[in-house]
Every structure is written in C-alpha cells, then in structure tokens.
Amino acid sequence: MSSPTVRHAWRAGVDYMDIAYSFGRWRFDENNGGGAAAIIDYSGVPDDLRTFLLERDIAELITVDREVFGAPVSPDIVELSCPAPKYADMFTELIGIEPVFDAPVTRIVMTRETLDLPMPQANPHAALLAEQQASEIMQRRRDRQGIAARVRAALLTHGVTASQDELAAALRLSVRTLCRRLDAEDTSFRELAIETRQLLAEELLTIGTTVEDVAQRLGYADASSFTHAFTRWTGTTPGRFARTRR
C-alpha cells in the first residue's frame, strides 16, 4: 500500500509472497512493452483444494484493490487454472472483465498504463521499512536447511498444531526416519514446532493481531497460556513485544 506505483506494489507482493498465506507459487514477468503478468501456479496444491485457494487469492486481490483505490483496478487479461463454475458470472462482475477458465496456470496481465498508476497512499519511508521487515522475515524462514526446513515449511502449511505423525505422513516418511534425520541435524520435531510457533507469533503481533487472536491461531487454550509460553521464549510479554515493533 505504501509503494510508489502499482508496478512496485505487485513486484514487492510477489517477491515476498512466501511470507503470506497463498499456497500457490507466484512470479512477476515483465515484458518489453512495459506491461507485466502475475503468474500463480497451484500445481503443488492438492486437487480438491486448488479452486478454493485460487478463489481466495483472487478475492484477496480484489479486496486490496478496493481498499487502496476505492474500486478494483481491472487487469487486461485474466486466465484461471480452474474449471468454469456455475457462478462464473460472479468472476466477471468482481474482476471487471470475463476471465478465461481451464488455463494451465492462473495469470493476471496488466498494461503499462495500469502498472504505472501512482498508489494513493505512497510513502517512501514506510515502503522501505516494510520491505526491510519482510526481507528479515524471509531470511529467518530460510535459515533452516535440509529436513528441518521441510518440517518447518510443513508446519506452516498444515498448521503448528499438527502432530509429528501427521507431519511425517505429509513428508512421506516414517516417524522413526523423521526423528533420525532431525537428530542428525541437531534438532527435533518439538524444537521446530516451538520455533515455528514463536516465528508466527512474532509476525502476527508485529502486524497488529491481538494477543487473544494469536493464541487462538496457534492452538493455545487461552491468552494466558500463550502469554506464559511467549514470555518463556523471548523474555518479554506479547503486549510489550508488540508495542516495541509498532
């Protein structure tokens, strides 16, 4: 929202999509004419979830457009990697143009004129701070390597309340093999689960999520239980941590 132009906003959004909640693989391809396409590949998502996640991502993009500009910024072409549903006319109404269904990947094409539009809430200082923070989060998530990185990614995908048995099955490993491979990397499932909970808690608190909502999202019985855990991890309370990050 603080980016100088629509182009910069799209590029930043795609570059840092790994710390958002889309399960597709995003990329931003610019062409020689100054236009560009945001491409979303859902091939890594289970078949029965692809349409739901695609619709959620499209709805999110439209919501952000309306919040920033007061109305959707209509793209030039929209191709969707899902069959045309019975409510296909709703896509046309929401997006502003008729989409093409059953495409190999989801693709949103924008003209140079659209991409060069100034953002109404452009703020160079805020944009720089936001990108620095996003970059730091990305780096923290990438610090783990090997099977530990795969376990942490699986926890982010399946939820931090997932059991070791569930994660082993998702990674197509036996629990015994998973434990042995984590031990070889000097870590454990419990350590990674705690680390991932802390990472998500810090991110959610930083963006203004209430302590109660963070506790619920991370599977704690109540805010008090989460506060005790967070204080044990960081040496400070969630409320104090949030105030220092705003």
ZADO-1210 file (C-alpha; in nm, 4 decimals, padded with zeros to 6 digits):
<atoms>
<atom x="00.0000" y="00.0000" z="00.0000" code="MET" pos="1"/>
<atom x="00.2929" y="00.2366" z="00.0600" code="SER" pos="2"/>
<atom x="00.4585" y="00.1550" z="-00.2757" code="SER" pos="3"/>
<atom x="00.5048" y="00.4432" z="-00.5239" code="PRO" pos="4"/>
<atom x="00.3283" y="00.2680" z="-00.8153" code="THR" pos="5"/>
<atom x="00.1083" y="-00.0333" z="-00.8892" code="VAL" pos="6"/>
<atom x="00.4094" y="-00.1979" z="-01.0576" code="ARG" pos="7"/>
<atom x="00.6242" y="-00.1661" z="-00.7462" code="HIS" pos="8"/>
<atom x="00.3385" y="-00.2923" z="-00.5276" code="ALA" pos="9"/>
<atom x="00.2876" y="-00.6025" z="-00.7428" code="TRP" pos="10"/>
<atom x="00.6585" y="-00.6794" z="-00.7610" code="ARG" pos="11"/>
<atom x="00.7000" y="-00.6425" z="-00.3847" code="ALA" pos="12"/>
<atom x="00.3921" y="-00.8544" z="-00.3191" code="GLY" pos="13"/>
<atom x="00.5143" y="-01.1355" z="-00.5421" code="VAL" pos="14"/>
<atom x="00.8743" y="-01.1174" z="-00.4145" code="ASP" pos="15"/>
<atom x="00.7576" y="-01.1625" z="-00.0557" code="TYR" pos="16"/>
<atom x="00.4603" y="-01.3920" z="-00.1195" code="MET" pos="17"/>
<atom x="00.6330" y="-01.6752" z="00.0673" code="ASP" pos="18"/>
<atom x="00.5555" y="-01.4987" z="00.3960" code="ILE" pos="19"/>
<atom x="00.1887" y="-01.4551" z="00.3073" code="ALA" pos="20"/>
<atom x="-00.0829" y="-01.7192" z="00.3102" code="TYR" pos="21"/>
<atom x="-00.1059" y="-01.8176" z="-00.0561" code="SER" pos="22"/>
<atom x="-00.0160" y="-02.1786" z="-00.1292" code="PHE" pos="23"/>
<atom x="00.0500" y="-02.1125" z="-00.4994" code="GLY" pos="24"/>
<atom x="00.3914" y="-02.0356" z="-00.6468" code="ARG" pos="25"/>
<atom x="00.3986" y="-01.6737" z="-00.7682" code="TRP" pos="26"/>
<atom x="00.6163" y="-01.4907" z="-01.0160" code="ARG" pos="27"/>
<atom x="00.6030" y="-01.1485" z="-01.1837" code="PHE" pos="28"/>
<atom x="00.7024" y="-01.1406" z="-01.5506" code="ASP" pos="29"/>
<atom x="00.7534" y="-00.8030" z="-01.7202" code="GLU" pos="30"/>
<atom x="00.7526" y="-00.7671" z="-02.0989" code="ASN" pos="31"/>
<atom x="00.9297" y="-00.5293" z="-02.3342" code="ASN" pos="32"/>
<atom x="00.6204" y="-00.3162" z="-02.3791" code="GLY" pos="33"/>
<atom x="00.6116" y="-00.2209" z="-02.0143" code="GLY" pos="34"/>
<atom x="00.3235" y="-00.4500" z="-01.9239" code="GLY" pos="35"/>
<atom x="00.3526" y="-00.7499" z="-01.6948" code="ALA" pos="36"/>
<atom x="00.1807" y="-01.0662" z="-01.5762" code="ALA" pos="37"/>
<atom x="00.1446" y="-01.2030" z="-01.2265" code="ALA" pos="38"/>
<atom x="00.1507" y="-01.5815" z="-01.2644" code="ILE" pos="39"/>
<atom x="00.0275" y="-01.8192" z="-00.9935" code="ILE" pos="40"/>
<atom x="00.0938" y="-02.1924" z="-01.0196" code="ASP" pos="41"/>
<atom x="-00.1254" y="-02.4146" z="-00.7995" code="TYR" pos="42"/>
<atom x="00.0087" y="-02.7457" z="-00.9325" code="SER" pos="43"/>
<atom x="00.1701" y="-02.8203" z="-00.5950" code="GLY" pos="44"/>
<atom x="-00.1638" y="-02.7927" z="-00.4155" code="VAL" pos="45"/>
<atom x="-00.3896" y="-03.0999" z="-00.3670" code="PRO" pos="46"/>
<atom x="-00.6548" y="-03.1212" z="-00.6401" code="ASP" pos="47"/>
<atom x="-00.9501" y="-03.0806" z="-00.4053" code="ASP" pos="48"/>
<atom x="-00.8137" y="-02.7512" z="-00.2674" code="LEU" pos="49"/>
<atom x="-00.6954" y="-02.5750" z="-00.5832" code="ARG" pos="50"/>
<atom x="-01.0187" y="-02.3997" z="-00.6778" code="THR" pos="51"/>
<atom x="-01.0856" y="-02.2851" z="-00.3214" code="PHE" pos="52"/>
<atom x="-00.7340" y="-02.1393" z="-00.2807" code="LEU" pos="53"/>
<atom x="-00.7462" y="-01.9753" z="-00.6251" code="LEU" pos="54"/>
<atom x="-01.0782" y="-01.8102" z="-00.5435" code="GLU" pos="55"/>
<atom x="-00.9454" y="-01.6966" z="-00.2057" code="ARG" pos="56"/>
<atom x="-00.6374" y="-01.5366" z="-00.3650" code="ASP" pos="57"/>
<atom x="-00.8435" y="-01.3602" z="-00.6336" code="ILE" pos="58"/>
<atom x="-01.0868" y="-01.2324" z="-00.3688" code="ALA" pos="59"/>
<atom x="-00.7943" y="-01.1031" z="-00.1628" code="GLU" pos="60"/>
<atom x="-00.6506" y="-00.9138" z="-00.4612" code="LEU" pos="61"/>
<atom x="-00.9870" y="-00.7521" z="-00.5318" code="ILE" pos="62"/>
<atom x="-01.0302" y="-00.6589" z="-00.1652" code="THR" pos="63"/>
<atom x="-00.6870" y="-00.4932" z="-00.1531" code="VAL" pos="64"/>
<atom x="-00.7612" y="-00.3034" z="-00.4766" code="ASP" pos="65"/>
<atom x="-01.0830" y="-00.1672" z="-00.3308" code="ARG" pos="66"/>
<atom x="-00.9171" y="-00.0687" z="-00.0037" code="GLU" pos="67"/>
<atom x="-00.6363" y="00.1157" z="-00.1823" code="VAL" pos="68"/>
<atom x="-00.8126" y="00.2710" z="-00.4827" code="PHE" pos="69"/>
<atom x="-01.1776" y="00.2662" z="-00.3775" code="GLY" pos="70"/>
<atom x="-01.2525" y="00.0334" z="-00.6711" code="ALA" pos="71"/>
<atom x="-01.0880" y="-00.2678" z="-00.8405" code="PRO" pos="72"/>
<atom x="-00.8118" y="-00.1899" z="-01.0904" code="VAL" pos="73"/>
<atom x="-00.9225" y="-00.4043" z="-01.3848" code="SER" pos="74"/>
<atom x="-00.6458" y="-00.6126" z="-01.5449" code="PRO" pos="75"/>
<atom x="-00.6163" y="-00.6571" z="-01.9212" code="ASP" pos="76"/>
<atom x="-00.6387" y="-01.0396" z="-01.9228" code="ILE" pos="77"/>
<atom x="-00.7263" y="-01.2911" z="-01.6509" code="VAL" pos="78"/>
<atom x="-00.6702" y="-01.6646" z="-01.7022" code="GLU" pos="79"/>
<atom x="-00.7750" y="-01.9033" z="-01.4250" code="LEU" pos="80"/>
<atom x="-00.6474" y="-02.2587" z="-01.3782" code="SER" pos="81"/>
<atom x="-00.9842" y="-02.3977" z="-01.2696" code="CYS" pos="82"/>
<atom x="-01.2992" y="-02.5143" z="-01.4492" code="PRO" pos="83"/>
<atom x="-01.5732" y="-02.2577" z="-01.5058" code="ALA" pos="84"/>
<atom x="-01.8113" y="-02.2855" z="-01.2074" code="PRO" pos="85"/>
<atom x="-02.1859" y="-02.2276" z="-01.2177" code="LYS" pos="86"/>
<atom x="-02.1217" y="-01.8836" z="-01.0713" code="TYR" pos="87"/>
<atom x="-01.8677" y="-01.7847" z="-01.3393" code="ALA" pos="88"/>
<atom x="-02.0559" y="-01.4575" z="-01.3980" code="ASP" pos="89"/>
<atom x="-01.9546" y="-01.3507" z="-01.0454" code="MET" pos="90"/>
<atom x="-01.5893" y="-01.3575" z="-01.1521" code="PHE" pos="91"/>
<atom x="-01.6684" y="-01.1208" z="-01.4397" code="THR" pos="92"/>
<atom x="-01.8628" y="-00.8900" z="-01.2094" code="GLU" pos="93"/>
<atom x="-01.5877" y="-00.8795" z="-00.9461" code="LEU" pos="94"/>
<atom x="-01.2818" y="-00.8651" z="-01.1732" code="ILE" pos="95"/>
<atom x="-01.4312" y="-00.6281" z="-01.4307" code="GLY" pos="96"/>
<atom x="-01.3550" y="-00.8482" z="-01.7326" code="ILE" pos="97"/>
<atom x="-01.4535" y="-01.2001" z="-01.8405" code="GLU" pos="98"/>
<atom x="-01.1832" y="-01.4476" z="-01.7347" code="PRO" pos="99"/>
<atom x="-01.0601" y="-01.7477" z="-01.9330" code="VAL" pos="100"/>
<atom x="-01.1072" y="-02.0742" z="-01.7416" code="PHE" pos="101"/>
<atom x="-00.9151" y="-02.4053" z="-01.7592" code="ASP" pos="102"/>
<atom x="-00.5821" y="-02.2289" z="-01.8182" code="ALA" pos="103"/>
<atom x="-00.2545" y="-02.4138" z="-01.7364" code="PRO" pos="104"/>
<atom x="-00.1722" y="-02.1530" z="-01.4701" code="VAL" pos="105"/>
<atom x="-00.3518" y="-01.8550" z="-01.3239" code="THR" pos="106"/>
<atom x="-00.2306" y="-01.5405" z="-01.4997" code="ARG" pos="107"/>
<atom x="-00.3230" y="-01.1762" z="-01.4430" code="ILE" pos="108"/>
<atom x="-00.1973" y="-00.9477" z="-01.7208" code="VAL" pos="109"/>
<atom x="-00.1759" y="-00.5709" z="-01.6735" code="MET" pos="110"/>
<atom x="-00.0884" y="-00.2958" z="-01.9168" code="THR" pos="111"/>
<atom x="00.1900" y="-00.0440" z="-01.8718" code="ARG" pos="112"/>
<atom x="-00.0685" y="00.2280" z="-01.8092" code="GLU" pos="113"/>
<atom x="-00.2193" y="00.0341" z="-01.5180" code="THR" pos="114"/>
<atom x="00.1172" y="-00.0608" z="-01.3691" code="LEU" pos="115"/>
<atom x="00.2435" y="00.2973" z="-01.3780" code="ASP" pos="116"/>
<atom x="-00.0538" y="00.4338" z="-01.1841" code="LEU" pos="117"/>
<atom x="00.0580" y="00.6054" z="-00.8609" code="PRO" pos="118"/>
<atom x="-00.0500" y="00.4431" z="-00.5354" code="MET" pos="119"/>
<atom x="-00.2816" y="00.6750" z="-00.3364" code="PRO" pos="120"/>
<atom x="-00.1045" y="00.6005" z="-00.0066" code="GLN" pos="121"/>
<atom x="00.2528" y="00.6064" z="-00.1421" code="ALA" pos="122"/>
<atom x="00.5088" y="00.6641" z="00.1329" code="ASN" pos="123"/>
<atom x="00.8768" y="00.6001" z="00.0538" code="PRO" pos="124"/>
<atom x="00.9792" y="00.5756" z="00.4212" code="HIS" pos="125"/>
<atom x="00.7007" y="00.3296" z="00.5083" code="ALA" pos="126"/>
<atom x="00.7703" y="00.1258" z="00.1916" code="ALA" pos="127"/>
<atom x="01.1403" y="00.0957" z="00.2788" code="LEU" pos="128"/>
<atom x="01.0690" y="-00.0112" z="00.6367" code="LEU" pos="129"/>
<atom x="00.8086" y="-00.2651" z="00.5226" code="ALA" pos="130"/>
<atom x="01.0433" y="-00.4201" z="00.2671" code="GLU" pos="131"/>
<atom x="01.3272" y="-00.4399" z="00.5204" code="GLN" pos="132"/>
<atom x="01.0983" y="-00.6140" z="00.7677" code="GLN" pos="133"/>
<atom x="00.9685" y="-00.8549" z="00.5025" code="ALA" pos="134"/>
<atom x="01.3245" y="-00.9324" z="00.3954" code="SER" pos="135"/>
<atom x="01.4241" y="-01.0093" z="00.7549" code="GLU" pos="136"/>
<atom x="01.1293" y="-01.2467" z="00.7942" code="ILE" pos="137"/>
<atom x="01.2142" y="-01.4218" z="00.4654" code="MET" pos="138"/>
<atom x="01.5755" y="-01.4672" z="00.5790" code="GLN" pos="139"/>
<atom x="01.4702" y="-01.6131" z="00.9132" code="ARG" pos="140"/>
<atom x="01.2466" y="-01.8641" z="00.7383" code="ARG" pos="141"/>
<atom x="01.5264" y="-01.9680" z="00.5053" code="ARG" pos="142"/>
<atom x="01.7902" y="-02.0132" z="00.7746" code="ASP" pos="143"/>
<atom x="01.6945" y="-02.3786" z="00.8236" code="ARG" pos="144"/>
<atom x="01.8238" y="-02.6315" z="00.5717" code="GLN" pos="145"/>
<atom x="01.7615" y="-02.9969" z="00.4920" code="GLY" pos="146"/>
<atom x="01.4832" y="-03.1930" z="00.6595" code="ILE" pos="147"/>
<atom x="01.4467" y="-02.9255" z="00.9311" code="ALA" pos="148"/>
<atom x="01.3500" y="-02.6704" z="00.6643" code="ALA" pos="149"/>
<atom x="01.0983" y="-02.9153" z="00.5184" code="ARG" pos="150"/>
<atom x="00.9446" y="-02.9796" z="00.8601" code="VAL" pos="151"/>
<atom x="00.9125" y="-02.6076" z="00.9327" code="ARG" pos="152"/>
<atom x="00.7575" y="-02.5473" z="00.5886" code="ALA" pos="153"/>
<atom x="00.5141" y="-02.8332" z="00.6539" code="ALA" pos="154"/>
<atom x="00.4207" y="-02.6820" z="00.9909" code="LEU" pos="155"/>
<atom x="00.3472" y="-02.3507" z="00.8219" code="LEU" pos="156"/>
<atom x="00.1325" y="-02.5302" z="00.5639" code="THR" pos="157"/>
<atom x="-00.0512" y="-02.7812" z="00.7852" code="HIS" pos="158"/>
<atom x="-00.0635" y="-02.5684" z="01.0996" code="GLY" pos="159"/>
<atom x="00.1560" y="-02.5551" z="01.4065" code="VAL" pos="160"/>
<atom x="-00.0835" y="-02.7804" z="01.5961" code="THR" pos="161"/>
<atom x="-00.0148" y="-03.0704" z="01.3558" code="ALA" pos="162"/>
<atom x="00.1293" y="-03.3771" z="01.5251" code="SER" pos="163"/>
<atom x="00.4617" y="-03.5422" z="01.4468" code="GLN" pos="164"/>
<atom x="00.2731" y="-03.8374" z="01.2947" code="ASP" pos="165"/>
<atom x="00.0777" y="-03.6030" z="01.0647" code="GLU" pos="166"/>
<atom x="00.3905" y="-03.4175" z="00.9548" code="LEU" pos="167"/>
<atom x="00.5815" y="-03.7404" z="00.8917" code="ALA" pos="168"/>
<atom x="00.2955" y="-03.8648" z="00.6748" code="ALA" pos="169"/>
<atom x="00.2865" y="-03.5332" z="00.4860" code="ALA" pos="170"/>
<atom x="00.6606" y="-03.5670" z="00.4178" code="LEU" pos="171"/>
<atom x="00.6167" y="-03.9346" z="00.3229" code="ARG" pos="172"/>
<atom x="00.8489" y="-04.0519" z="00.5973" code="LEU" pos="173"/>
<atom x="00.8055" y="-04.2832" z="00.8916" code="SER" pos="174"/>
<atom x="00.8152" y="-04.1142" z="01.2316" code="VAL" pos="175"/>
<atom x="01.1294" y="-04.3084" z="01.3127" code="ARG" pos="176"/>
<atom x="01.3053" y="-04.1915" z="00.9958" code="THR" pos="177"/>
<atom x="01.1958" y="-03.8339" z="01.0552" code="LEU" pos="178"/>
<atom x="01.3319" y="-03.8379" z="01.4109" code="CYS" pos="179"/>
<atom x="01.6601" y="-03.9913" z="01.2981" code="ARG" pos="180"/>
<atom x="01.7116" y="-03.7340" z="01.0228" code="ARG" pos="181"/>
<atom x="01.6258" y="-03.4429" z="01.2512" code="LEU" pos="182"/>
<atom x="01.8635" y="-03.5773" z="01.5141" code="ASP" pos="183"/>
<atom x="02.1394" y="-03.5831" z="01.2503" code="ALA" pos="184"/>
<atom x="02.0758" y="-03.2088" z="01.2029" code="GLU" pos="185"/>
<atom x="02.0929" y="-03.1491" z="01.5814" code="ASP" pos="186"/>
<atom x="01.7265" y="-03.0612" z="01.6171" code="THR" pos="187"/>
<atom x="01.3922" y="-03.2253" z="01.6930" code="SER" pos="188"/>
<atom x="01.0282" y="-03.2010" z="01.5937" code="PHE" pos="189"/>
<atom x="00.9439" y="-03.0374" z="01.9277" code="ARG" pos="190"/>
<atom x="01.2170" y="-02.7753" z="01.8839" code="GLU" pos="191"/>
<atom x="01.0978" y="-02.6926" z="01.5312" code="LEU" pos="192"/>
<atom x="00.7346" y="-02.6739" z="01.6416" code="ALA" pos="193"/>
<atom x="00.8246" y="-02.4268" z="01.9186" code="ILE" pos="194"/>
<atom x="01.0471" y="-02.2272" z="01.6825" code="GLU" pos="195"/>
<atom x="00.7682" y="-02.2061" z="01.4239" code="THR" pos="196"/>
<atom x="00.5124" y="-02.1039" z="01.6850" code="ARG" pos="197"/>
<atom x="00.7431" y="-01.8261" z="01.8028" code="GLN" pos="198"/>
<atom x="00.8102" y="-01.7095" z="01.4468" code="LEU" pos="199"/>
<atom x="00.4393" y="-01.6899" z="01.3644" code="LEU" pos="200"/>
<atom x="00.3569" y="-01.5277" z="01.6978" code="ALA" pos="201"/>
<atom x="00.6135" y="-01.2521" z="01.6424" code="GLU" pos="202"/>
<atom x="00.4928" y="-01.1905" z="01.2872" code="GLU" pos="203"/>
<atom x="00.1254" y="-01.1760" z="01.3883" code="LEU" pos="204"/>
<atom x="00.1938" y="-00.9446" z="01.6823" code="LEU" pos="205"/>
<atom x="00.4050" y="-00.7180" z="01.4608" code="THR" pos="206"/>
<atom x="00.1174" y="-00.6639" z="01.2154" code="ILE" pos="207"/>
<atom x="-00.1247" y="-00.5785" z="01.4966" code="GLY" pos="208"/>
<atom x="-00.3047" y="-00.9069" z="01.5662" code="THR" pos="209"/>
<atom x="-00.4452" y="-00.9156" z="01.9193" code="THR" pos="210"/>
<atom x="-00.2917" y="-01.1451" z="02.1806" code="VAL" pos="211"/>
<atom x="-00.6218" y="-01.3333" z="02.2032" code="GLU" pos="212"/>
<atom x="-00.6332" y="-01.3943" z="01.8258" code="ASP" pos="213"/>
<atom x="-00.2680" y="-01.5058" z="01.8149" code="VAL" pos="214"/>
<atom x="-00.3325" y="-01.7504" z="02.0991" code="ALA" pos="215"/>
<atom x="-00.6315" y="-01.8964" z="01.9143" code="GLN" pos="216"/>
<atom x="-00.4445" y="-01.9234" z="01.5815" code="ARG" pos="217"/>
<atom x="-00.1524" y="-02.1033" z="01.7449" code="LEU" pos="218"/>
<atom x="-00.3728" y="-02.3538" z="01.9269" code="GLY" pos="219"/>
<atom x="-00.3483" y="-02.2279" z="02.2845" code="TYR" pos="220"/>
<atom x="-00.6381" y="-02.2769" z="02.5253" code="ALA" pos="221"/>
<atom x="-00.6409" y="-01.9066" z="02.6153" code="ASP" pos="222"/>
<atom x="-00.4402" y="-01.5855" z="02.6020" code="ALA" pos="223"/>
<atom x="-00.2842" y="-01.6535" z="02.9423" code="SER" pos="224"/>
<atom x="-00.1323" y="-01.9850" z="02.8276" code="SER" pos="225"/>
<atom x="00.0076" y="-01.8188" z="02.5166" code="PHE" pos="226"/>
<atom x="00.1481" y="-01.5272" z="02.7209" code="THR" pos="227"/>
<atom x="00.3354" y="-01.7661" z="02.9510" code="HIS" pos="228"/>
<atom x="00.4822" y="-01.9518" z="02.6519" code="ALA" pos="229"/>
<atom x="00.5793" y="-01.6333" z="02.4657" code="PHE" pos="230"/>
<atom x="00.7461" y="-01.4880" z="02.7756" code="THR" pos="231"/>
<atom x="00.9427" y="-01.8099" z="02.8187" code="ARG" pos="232"/>
<atom x="01.0640" y="-01.7914" z="02.4568" code="TRP" pos="233"/>
<atom x="01.1519" y="-01.4229" z="02.4389" code="THR" pos="234"/>
<atom x="01.1837" y="-01.2911" z="02.7932" code="GLY" pos="235"/>
<atom x="00.9062" y="-01.0360" z="02.7338" code="THR" pos="236"/>
<atom x="00.5266" y="-01.0397" z="02.7167" code="THR" pos="237"/>
<atom x="00.3380" y="-01.0389" z="02.3850" code="PRO" pos="238"/>
<atom x="00.1934" y="-00.6953" z="02.4596" code="GLY" pos="239"/>
<atom x="00.5334" y="-00.5411" z="02.5327" code="ARG" pos="240"/>
<atom x="00.6828" y="-00.7082" z="02.2243" code="PHE" pos="241"/>
<atom x="00.4036" y="-00.5729" z="02.0025" code="ALA" pos="242"/>
<atom x="00.4464" y="-00.2174" z="02.1346" code="ARG" pos="243"/>
<atom x="00.8192" y="-00.2186" z="02.0555" code="THR" pos="244"/>
<atom x="00.7513" y="-00.3238" z="01.6947" code="ARG" pos="245"/>
<atom x="00.4945" y="-00.0557" z="01.6113" code="ARG" pos="246"/>
</atoms>
